[in-house]
Amino acid sequence: MISKRWYVGLALVLVALSFVTYLLHYLIFEDLHHILIYAVGDLAFVFIEVLLVTLIIHELLQRRERAAKMGKLNMVIGAFYSEIGLSLIRMINEMQCEPEVVCRDVKVKKDWTHEDFARTVEGLRIRKGVVKLEPIGLQRMKDYLSQRRDFLLRLMENPNLLEHERFTELLLAVFHLTDELMERRSFDSLPQTDLAHLGGDAQRAYAQLIVEWMFYLEYLQRTYPYLFSLAIRENPLDADASPIVT
């Protein structure tokens, strides 16, 4: 309320100053015709000024600001995959990489184009996998994620995440999987219904992990080729990937 009153007060002061200035001009020069010519001309230019400042310049500045925010956010995404994402993908791969399930066949090349990445993303989005969970794998995943829960919480506190809906949804899926696992003291005697529920949570997180990983790889290819080189050599979706340069 105070802010609105301040704006109204400022507007009235500016209008009053404009009126006083025009009145002073008339008292000194007594030329109303001259005043009206310039007043109408200035009023006509206001609409062009709004177009230039509000619609064009403001949009350009917003785009630049969004690009800067996305650059910072991609640094956060890189930290997430280094700390959690890549290992979690590998864990889930081990639970579903059976002969009839294809999950490590994405071999990203250095010369990939945007169309290559887009085609791969679409293929990953429609890929249906089934995560078959066992007590040993569940306990391992629980231990891994629970040790990094604080890291996930710090990521969720990042205000720049509001600019990246996909990554926000990914974090929520991983965070939910972490909470589900931490709520179970033991995995030795879980019924099949609960195992299927946990498998669904793991598959939800996995599907978003691998798609966002492709977007991140494309970003690295455009901006940081040396980081991209290492990323494709440790690609968890490539059965032949190796950090060793050959």
Secondary structure in CASP SS format (residue, H / E / C, confidence):
PFRMAT SS
TARGET T0000
AUTHOR 0000-0000-0000
METHOD secondary structure of the structure
MODEL  1
M C 1.00
I H 1.00
S H 1.00
K H 1.00
R H 1.00
W H 1.00
Y H 1.00
V H 1.00
G H 1.00
L H 1.00
A H 1.00
L H 1.00
V H 1.00
L H 1.00
V H 1.00
A H 1.00
L H 1.00
S H 1.00
F H 1.00
V H 1.00
T H 1.00
Y H 1.00
L H 1.00
L H 1.00
H H 1.00
Y H 1.00
L H 1.00
I H 1.00
F H 1.00
E C 1.00
D C 1.00
L H 1.00
H H 1.00
H H 1.00
I H 1.00
L H 1.00
I H 1.00
Y H 1.00
A H 1.00
V H 1.00
G H 1.00
D H 1.00
L H 1.00
A H 1.00
F H 1.00
V H 1.00
F H 1.00
I H 1.00
E H 1.00
V H 1.00
L H 1.00
L H 1.00
V H 1.00
T H 1.00
L H 1.00
I H 1.00
I H 1.00
H H 1.00
E H 1.00
L H 1.00
L H 1.00
Q H 1.00
R H 1.00
R H 1.00
E H 1.00
R H 1.00
A H 1.00
A H 1.00
K H 1.00
M H 1.00
G H 1.00
K H 1.00
L H 1.00
N H 1.00
M H 1.00
V H 1.00
I H 1.00
G H 1.00
A H 1.00
F H 1.00
Y H 1.00
S H 1.00
E H 1.00
I H 1.00
G H 1.00
L H 1.00
S H 1.00
L H 1.00
I H 1.00
R H 1.00
M H 1.00
I H 1.00
N H 1.00
E H 1.00
M H 1.00
Q H 1.00
C C 1.00
E C 1.00
P C 1.00
E C 1.00
V C 1.00
V C 1.00
C C 1.00
R C 1.00
D E 1.00
V C 1.00
K C 1.00
V C 1.00
K C 1.00
K C 1.00
D C 1.00
W C 1.00
T C 1.00
H H 1.00
E H 1.00
D H 1.00
F H 1.00
A H 1.00
R H 1.00
T H 1.00
V H 1.00
E H 1.00
G H 1.00
L H 1.00
R H 1.00
I H 1.00
R C 1.00
K C 1.00
G C 1.00
V C 1.00
V C 1.00
K C 1.00
L C 1.00
E C 1.00
P H 1.00
I H 1.00
G H 1.00
L H 1.00
Q H 1.00
R H 1.00
M H 1.00
K H 1.00
D H 1.00
Y H 1.00
L H 1.00
S H 1.00
Q C 1.00
R C 1.00
R H 1.00
D H 1.00
F H 1.00
L H 1.00
L H 1.00
R H 1.00
L H 1.00
M H 1.00
E C 1.00
N C 1.00
P H 1.00
N H 1.00
L H 1.00
L H 1.00
E H 1.00
H C 1.00
E H 1.00
R H 1.00
F H 1.00
T H 1.00
E H 1.00
L H 1.00
L H 1.00
L H 1.00
A H 1.00
V H 1.00
F H 1.00
H H 1.00
L H 1.00
T H 1.00
D H 1.00
E H 1.00
L H 1.00
M H 1.00
E C 1.00
R C 1.00
R C 1.00
S C 1.00
F C 1.00
D C 1.00
S C 1.00
L C 1.00
P C 1.00
Q H 1.00
T H 1.00
D H 1.00
L H 1.00
A H 1.00
H H 1.00
L H 1.00
G H 1.00
G H 1.00
D H 1.00
A H 1.00
Q H 1.00
R H 1.00
A H 1.00
Y H 1.00
A H 1.00
Q H 1.00
L H 1.00
I H 1.00
V H 1.00
E H 1.00
W H 1.00
M H 1.00
F H 1.00
Y H 1.00
L H 1.00
E H 1.00
Y H 1.00
L H 1.00
Q H 1.00
R H 1.00
T H 1.00
Y C 1.00
P H 1.00
Y H 1.00
L H 1.00
F H 1.00
S H 1.00
L H 1.00
A H 1.00
I H 1.00
R H 1.00
E C 1.00
N C 1.00
P C 1.00
L C 1.00
D E 1.00
A C 1.00
D C 1.00
A C 1.00
S C 1.00
P C 1.00
I C 1.00
V C 1.00
T C 1.00
END
